[in-house]
Amino acid sequence: MAGLTLSRPLARSGTSIGPNVEEAQGAHTRREFVRKMNIARGKALETRYGPRLIVDAELLSATRLGALVKESDELICILTSIVKRTRQKRDDGE
């Protein structure tokens, strides 16, 4: 039962990253692009949090979830970089 309780939000946040990135790519303004990318980044952060709860609940080992955490970290870094560069371009007047 605990597994279902913890896995549902993880699946929901993990599968919402892509649609938010897609929406960002279709944005009409840089501001809208940054907003959607920040939403995607927030969902990636939320997704990274899920495995920690699963390990704390002793449902799976940290070793088994290591790849998921690593992938989440990489995705967060990529999305953060995109947001920072886009904001910098906006602030530079490009």
C-alpha positions as CSV (number, residue, x, y, z in Angstrom):
1,M,0.0,0.0,0.0
2,A,2.8,2.4,0.8
3,G,4.4,1.6,-2.5
4,L,1.3,2.8,-4.4
5,T,1.0,5.9,-2.2
6,L,4.6,6.9,-3.0
7,S,4.7,5.7,-6.6
8,R,1.7,7.6,-7.9
9,P,3.0,11.2,-7.3
10,L,6.4,10.0,-8.6
11,A,4.8,8.8,-11.9
12,R,2.7,12.0,-12.1
13,S,5.6,14.4,-11.6
14,G,8.0,12.4,-13.8
15,T,5.6,12.2,-16.7
16,S,4.7,15.9,-16.6
17,I,8.3,17.1,-17.3
18,G,8.1,16.4,-21.0
19,P,4.8,18.0,-21.7
20,N,6.0,21.2,-19.9
21,V,9.1,21.3,-22.0
22,E,7.0,20.8,-25.1
23,E,4.8,23.7,-24.1
24,A,7.9,25.8,-23.5
25,Q,9.1,25.1,-27.0
26,G,5.8,26.4,-28.3
27,A,6.0,29.6,-26.2
28,H,5.3,32.9,-27.9
29,T,7.6,34.9,-25.7
30,R,10.8,34.3,-23.7
31,R,9.0,35.0,-20.5
32,E,6.5,32.3,-21.3
33,F,9.3,30.0,-22.3
34,V,11.1,30.5,-19.0
35,R,7.9,30.1,-17.0
36,K,7.2,26.7,-18.6
37,M,10.8,25.5,-18.3
38,N,10.7,26.5,-14.6
39,I,7.6,24.4,-14.2
40,A,9.4,21.5,-15.9
41,R,12.4,22.0,-13.5
42,G,10.1,22.0,-10.5
43,K,8.6,18.7,-11.6
44,A,12.1,17.3,-12.0
45,L,12.9,18.4,-8.5
46,E,9.7,16.8,-7.3
47,T,10.6,13.6,-9.1
48,R,14.0,13.5,-7.5
49,Y,12.4,13.7,-4.1
50,G,10.2,10.6,-4.7
51,P,13.1,8.1,-4.6
52,R,14.3,9.5,-1.2
53,L,10.9,8.8,0.3
54,I,10.9,5.3,-1.2
55,V,14.3,4.6,0.4
56,D,13.2,6.1,3.7
57,A,10.2,3.9,3.7
58,E,12.5,1.0,3.1
59,L,10.6,-0.1,0.0
60,L,13.6,-0.2,-2.2
61,S,17.3,0.3,-1.7
62,A,19.2,3.4,-2.6
63,T,21.4,1.3,-4.9
64,R,18.3,0.3,-7.0
65,L,17.1,3.9,-7.3
66,G,20.6,5.4,-7.9
67,A,20.1,5.6,-11.7
68,L,16.8,7.4,-11.3
69,V,18.2,9.9,-8.9
70,K,21.2,10.5,-11.2
71,E,19.0,11.0,-14.2
72,S,16.8,13.4,-12.3
73,D,19.9,15.4,-11.2
74,E,21.1,15.6,-14.8
75,L,17.7,16.8,-16.0
76,I,17.5,19.4,-13.3
77,C,21.0,20.7,-14.3
78,I,20.0,20.9,-18.0
79,L,16.7,22.7,-17.2
80,T,18.4,25.1,-14.8
81,S,21.0,25.9,-17.4
82,I,18.4,26.6,-20.1
83,V,16.4,28.9,-17.8
84,K,19.6,30.8,-16.7
85,R,20.8,31.2,-20.3
86,T,17.5,32.4,-21.5
87,R,17.1,34.9,-18.7
88,Q,20.6,36.1,-19.3
89,K,19.8,36.6,-23.0
90,R,16.7,38.5,-22.1
91,D,18.6,40.7,-19.6
92,D,21.3,41.3,-22.2
93,G,18.7,42.6,-24.6
94,E,19.1,39.8,-27.2
